Amino acid sequence: MPSFENITNSINAWLNNTFNSTIALLLEFVIVGLSVITLFAVLGLVLVFMERKVSAYMQIRLGPNRVGFKGMLQTVADTLKLAVKEGLTPDGADKFLFNLAPFVVMIVAMLIMAPIPFAKGFQMWDLNIGVLYVTAVSSVSVIGILMAGWASNNKYSLLGAMRSGAQIVSYELSAGLSVISIIVLTGSLQISDIIESQRDGWWIFKGHIPAIISFVVFIIAVTAETNRAPFDLAEAESELTAGFHTEYSGMKFALFFLAEYVNIFIVCSIGAILFLGGWMPLHIGNWEGFNHVMDYIPSSIWFMGKVFFLIFVIMWFRWTFPRLRIDQLLNLEWKYLLPISLFNLLLMTVVAIEGWHF
Amino acid sequence: MFIVDYIKDVYGAVKSLLTGMKRTGYYFTHHKEIITQQYPEVKQTLPERFRGEVVMLHDENNEHACTGCTACELACPNATIKIITKFDISPEGKKKKAIDTFVYHLELCTMCNLCIEACPTDAIKMAQTFEHSVFDRSLLTKKLNKPGSKIREGVE
């Protein structure tokens, strides 16, 4: 049966047989880099289209339906439009930082792709501190946003960037704590270990109520970290025009836009790995027949299905909930999410020590 | 009790958010009724009093009811209408004032309906057309009386 694991292994074997090991490694780097860039482009197109359709359906509209079959090519047309537009740099801007900022945001998103397993044995880099790496690198993106806001030489951009800084720094706490509560159960930061520990059931089922609470807290916190509505204070279309990317146009704007959607994909895949078992099929206790049927569905489909389910949930949030004010946003984090997740971590530790989880 | 209020707050917040999500989830899964219209294919029937642009009414004999009194021109707040008059010589040799050209600047018009109210003979009215965009601005300056038209008999 062809799987991503077999494909990558056979490519690796062929490259090592044809070239010497150094050149083979370099070629593998190139292949991986190109795949990541392709994945980014495809994700951007698909997720923007999905967002527009989901929002339309939730608001009793039709959504894009003119370009291509049922509007499928709408995002391609939008990308073409952005590609031919002029990437303007304002006169008063700090030119170097202004042009660097979108790439910082993009590169951070690319770096986080490294430890994500898209299917069984299909992972770029299974480093032993995978989850720590993800949480550490993801906070670098705030530098890109601050850079963009500061370099634009625009009040609104700066305000948006400052809000974004406050928001991401505070919400990282509760996201981190809810990640830790799963680490308490697995006892390992390595992503392959975390997934392996969910062979007999996903943590959201095995971990009882503390796992569900930390899942909810995680979803809320990552929605805030990706600067999406109802936490879109960094962009704040209604107050700050577009926040930190007000002054950007053309492809540089498209990079910010793309990074937003790729970041959603990344945080949702982290959520899927930690709580929903990554590429692991749905296994229930010792129902042998059921588990066997579930094993027939390829692991890549399991992973993508879970990730897109979480993305749908986050889109559902966006098109349902009212926006928060900046003080309400920080209240929510420091007065509600942080105490709840601290208490939840304590509860989870008790569960783990007493061995109450399945 | 502080802690009871706190838990009540959280419970109330989660409950109300879930109520909202249930509503949008219902809309998402029951995708039948659409509140928007597919504009170029399906056009809305506009209300009778919709003000799209000023038109002059002509009957089947290519006759209108405009006497050239310029009441509309005077009523217009921003000089949208310009009436150029001429003098017709009737068979008896009497001179009679009539319109030569009814110039209407659509680009200046605010659709305020004052000209229609001012008209003593109901020669002009508001039409329901609204797709006025053109590539050349000069196309928006219109002549409302059709070529060769004349005033209907008996309209003074």
Contacts between the chains, C-beta under 8 A, distances in Angstrom:
chain1	res1	chain2	res2	distance
A	54	B	28	7.1
A	57	B	27	6.8
A	57	B	28	4.8
A	57	B	31	5.3
A	58	B	24	4.4
A	58	B	27	5.3
A	58	B	28	5.1
A	59	B	27	7.3
A	60	B	27	5.6
A	60	B	33	6.3
A	60	B	34	6.1
A	60	B	35	4.8
A	60	B	36	7.8
A	61	B	34	6.6
A	61	B	35	7.0
A	61	B	36	4.9
A	62	B	34	5.8
A	62	B	36	6.4
A	62	B	38	7.5
A	316	B	21	6.0
A	316	B	24	6.5
A	316	B	25	6.9
A	316	B	28	7.7
A	317	B	21	7.7
A	319	B	24	6.1
A	320	B	17	7.6
A	320	B	20	4.7
A	320	B	21	5.2
A	320	B	23	7.5
A	320	B	24	4.5
A	321	B	17	6.3
A	321	B	20	6.5
A	336	B	9	7.8
A	336	B	10	6.5
A	340	B	10	7.4
